[in-house]
Amino acid sequence: MEHSQLSEPSEPSLGLKIGTVAATFAAGWVAQKLIKVIWEKATGSDAPIDLDADDIPIVQAITFAAVTGGVAVLARRLARQGVTKAVDKRAKHVSVV
């Protein structure tokens, strides 16, 4: 085998990069709206906007930050995986044709 075949994996395509960015923004927006609705239904109060505000209890601020962070990571990963699968599927379809 040639050395070039053993080198690092190729860089992601431009389509994959653009798709990942777009899907990540969309997933983040949807996740943010979903968190707000679920938080308001579960707690009966508005979702915190400024977690540093003195009128928000520390436990509530920490809980909201943890939930928001976890959902953000999940949304980014699912978006990236979805775009990768779509690009791979398209690449296979194009290479067959």
N, C-alpha and C positions, 0 to 999 in steps of 0.2 A: 504494500500500500504506500502511496505517496504521503509525504509529510503533511501536505495540505488537507488530506482527508482525516488526519488524526488531530488536527488543530481544533481550536475552540469552535463551538457551534456558530453557525452564521447569524448575523445580526437580524433581528425581526424586520419584516418588510414594512414599507411605509404605510401600506394599507392596514397592517396589524397595529402599528403605532397609532394611527389616526382613529381607527375603530376602537381601540382600547381607551383612548382619551375620551372619545364621545360617549362610549358606553359607561365609563366610570362617572362622568358628569351626570348622565341620566340616572344611573343607579343611585348616586349620592343624593340627587334631588328627590327621587322617589322614596329613598330610605328616610330622609329628613322629614318628609310629609307624613310618612307612616309612623315614625317615632312620635311625632307631635300628636297625631290622632290617638294612638295607643296610650300615650302618657296621660292625655287629658281624660280619656275614658277610665283608665285605671286609678288615677289619683283624684279626679274631680276638679283639678286645677290646671291652669295653663302651663304649658311646657316652659321651663325656665329659659330666658333669653341671655341674661347676664349671670353666669354662675358665681361671679364674685360679689354680687349684690348682698348687702347685709341682711335683707329681709328673707333670703332663701336659706333654710336650714342646711347645715353642712352635709348631713346624711343625704338629703335630697339632691344637693349639688353633685356629690360623689356618685350617687346612684345614676343620675341622669348622664353624667360624663362617661361612666362605665358602659352604660347601655348604648349611648350614642357612638362611642368608640368601637365597641364590638360590632354593631350593625354596619358601621362604615367599613371596617375591615372585611366583613362578609360581603358587602355590596361590591367592593373593589375586586375581590377574588372571583366572585361569580361573574362579574362583567368581563374580566380578563379571560376567564375560562370560556365564556360564551363566544367572545370575539375570536379567540384562538381556534375553537372548534369550527366556527363559521368560515374563517379564512382557510383552514386546512381542508374543509369540505369543498370550498370553491376551488382551491388549488388542485385537488384531485379531479374535480369535474373538468377543469380547464385542460389538465394534462391528458385526460382520456380523449377529449374531443380532437 
